[in-house]
Amino acid sequence: MAKERDRYSILQVNRLADEDEIEASYLRLARLYDPAVSRKPRAAARWAQIKDAYDVLSDPRRRAEYDRKLARQSGALVGPEIRLPAFLGSPYTLTAAAIGLVVIAVVGLTLASVLGAGGGKESAVSQPSLTPSAPTPTLAPGQTPRPAPAATPPPVVGEPVVTASGLQYLEIAPGTGPTPEPGQTIVAEYTGWLQSDGSLFDSSFNEGRTPFEFPLGQGRVIKGWDEGFATMQVGGTRRLIIPPALAYGDAGQPPKIPANATLMFDVELVGIK
């Protein structure tokens, strides 16, 4: 029997994602796979998975039930040694008394979250954001809002391909269009994080930004980008893991990118000019 895909992975968010991050990722994927607008050959099947994942993760009660199911499957609270979820983990062995206190606290917080979720659409994992939401911009008919970039890298399944230069990449969604040739201008969306701590340092989805354009293979961008985009097809998305030698090396790019930093990018090849 095929293993059920992780709904967090399908929606490309991590398990601590808040309501806004889930909504933003759903809107971004809708732009790629909604059969009403997508030309991807498997858009309908992918869209059904995305809709199912969104329906579960955007509903506080269903998300709480799903989180408990994942905990049971991973063995988070079974066996002679009680193992806590990763975000509560420790390299040291907890005493029985400490374990009991933590388990009681986790159960109490879970019950409070489930019982309090009925009044409104709140996340089952995190408290509602205290930041006032920005006003919704006026959109043209048929236009979808640009999603906000993810604060941390969403989980991506699969083993990375490692090239001779040291570049690593994972296919998130293969494209169906042409592959660019050197000298052609690429239109791309991207979000970049530091591998060391997962912190966001740049994105074409930042407020006021538009898709980024550059000529392929002309040295106008870091080497990891020229190599990473060279084998993509239009419509595809890819996770690039770029070592310092193919990025900003010893110098870095202060203040956001330190020296010898390995960078992670989620990129989409939107088009070729």
N, C-alpha and C positions, 0 to 999 in steps of 0.2 A: 504494500500500500504506500502511495506517495506521501511523503512527509508534508504536513500542513505548513505553508509559508507563514512566517512571522508577520503579523499585520503591521507592526512598526517598521519592518524592513520594506514591506510593500509601499507604505506611505512615505518612506525615506525620512523618518524622524527617529530620535532616540527615545528610550523608554521614560525619560524624565521630561519630555517635551510638554510645553504648556498648550493651552487651548489655541493661542494665537499662532504658535509654530505649526500645529496640526492643520489649522485652517490655511495658512500660507502655503504649506507643502501641497495640500489638496488642490488649491487653485493653480499652482505651478504644474502639477501633473495633469490637471484637467485641460490645460492648454496644449499638452502633448498627446493625450490619449482619448479625449472625448470624441467618440465616433462622429459626432455632428460636425467637428472641425478638423479632425486628425486624418492624415493620409497614411498613417502607419498600417501595415498589413494586419497586425495582430492587435489593433487598437481596441476592438470590442472586448476581447478576452481580458486584456490588461485593464481596461476601464472597469469591468465587472469586479476585478480584484480590488482596485483602488476604491470603488464605491463601497464595497463590503468593509474594507479596512477603515474608511472614514466613518461609516455608520456606527461601527463599534467604538472607535477611539474618540469620537466627538460626543458620545453619550456617557456621562459620568458613571452610571450604574453598570452599563455593559463593559466599559473599560475596566472598572474595578474587578468585575468577574473574570475578564480576560487576563488581567495581571495576576490574579490568584491562580488561574489555570497555568500560566507560564511558570509561576513559582513552583507549583507542584511538579511540572514536567522537568524542571531543572534541578529538583531535589533540594530546594532552598530551605525547607523546614522538615526534612525527614532524615532518618538514620540515627545512629548513636551519637554522631557529632552534628550538632545543629549548625547548618551553614546559612549565613545571612545573605541577602541580596548583595550584588557587587558593590553598590554605592554605600553599603554599611560595613563592608569587609574590613579585615585587619590582618596584618601579617602575624599577629600573636594569637595564641589560643586563649579564648575567653574562659573565665571560671564559670562553673555551673550557675552561681548566683547572678553573675553579670548577664549570662545568656538569658536567664529567666526574666530579668528586668527588661532587657531589650525586646524580647518576644512580647511581653505584656504591653510595652509601649507601642510596638508595631501594630499589634491587634487592636489596641485602643484607637490609634490614629486611623486605621482602616475603617473601623466601625463608624467613627465620627464622620469620616469622609462620605461613606455610603449613606448614612442617615441624613446627612446635611445636603446631599446632592439633589434631593427632590425639589428644592425651592427654585433652582435655576440651573443653567447650563454651565457648571463649573468643572474644572479638571479634577479627576479622582486622585491625582498624584501631587499636584501643587496647589497653593492657594491662589485665588484670583489675583491678577495683576492690579497693583495700585496705581499704575501709570494711566492717565487719561488717554483714551484712544484718539488717534488723529482723525480729523474729519475726512469722510469718504470723498475722494475726488470725483468730479463730473467726468463720465466716460462717454465716448461715442457709442452709438448702437452697435452691439456685437463685440465691443472691446472689453477685455478682461483686465482687472487691475494687476499690476506687477507685484509678485509676492515679495515679502521681506526676506532677506538672507537668513539662513539658519545660523544661530549663534555658535553652535558646535557642529562638527561633521556628522551628518546622519549616518547610521550604520549601512554598510554595503556588504553584501554576501559574495563569496567566491574567492578564489586564489588570484593574486595579481600576476600579470605578465611582467617579467623582468627583461628589459632590453640590454644590449651589450654596453650601453652607456651608463647603466644604473638606474634609468627611469623605470618606474613601476606604474602600471595602469590596470584598472578593473572596468569592464564594460558594465555600465548601469542599464543602458538601453541601446541596442545597436541601431544605427541609422539605416535608411533605405535609399538615400540620395547619393550623388556622386562624391568621390574623394577629391579633396583639393590638390592642386598641383603647385609647385614652387612658383612664387611670384603672384599668385592669385590672392585677392583680398578676402579674408575670412571675416564673417560676422559671428560673434560668439557671446554667449552668456557665461558668467563664471562667478564662483564664490571661493575664497581662499582662506585657509586656516593654517596656523603653525602646528606641526605634528607634535611638538614637545608638550604643549598644554591644551591643544584644541581650540585656541582662541582665534576668533575671526579677525582678519586684518584688512580685507578688501572684498568688494563684490560689485558686479555690474547692476545688482538689484538694489543698491543703496539709493536712498531717496534722491530723485532728480537725475539719475543716471539712465543711460540707454545701452543697448548691446554694444560690445567693444569690437572695433574693426582693426585689422592689421594685415600686412602682406606676409604670406607664409614663406619661411626659409630665407628671409632677408636680414635676420639679426635685429629686428625691431622689438622683439620680445625676448624673454629668457629662453635658453636653449631647450629646457624641458617642454616649453609650450610649442616651439617650432617642431620638435620631434613628436610630441603627444598628439597634436592636431593633424599631422601629416598622414596618419593611417585611419582617420575617422571618416565616417560618411555623414552627409547632411542629415540632420534630424536625430543624430546619436548623442548620447550623454555618457561621460566617462569620468572616473575618479583618477586623477593624476597624483602620484606621490613622487616629488621631485627632490633629489638630493642637492646639497649645497653647490656642488660643482656644476650643476645644470640650472642653478637659480642665482643667488646673489653672493655665494662664496664667503670668503673671509670678511668682506666689507659689510655684508648685510645691506639693509635699506632702512636705516634709522628714521623715525623712532619705533616703527611697528615691527620690522623684521630684523632680528639680531644676527650677529655673525654666525656663519656655519649652520644656518637653519634649514631643516628639511620642511618643505612646503606641501600642503595638500590642497588640491583644487578639484571641485566638481565643475566640469565644463560641458557646455552644449554647443555643438556646431549648428548654428541657426541657418547659415546660408553661405554662399560663395558669390562674390561679385566678379 
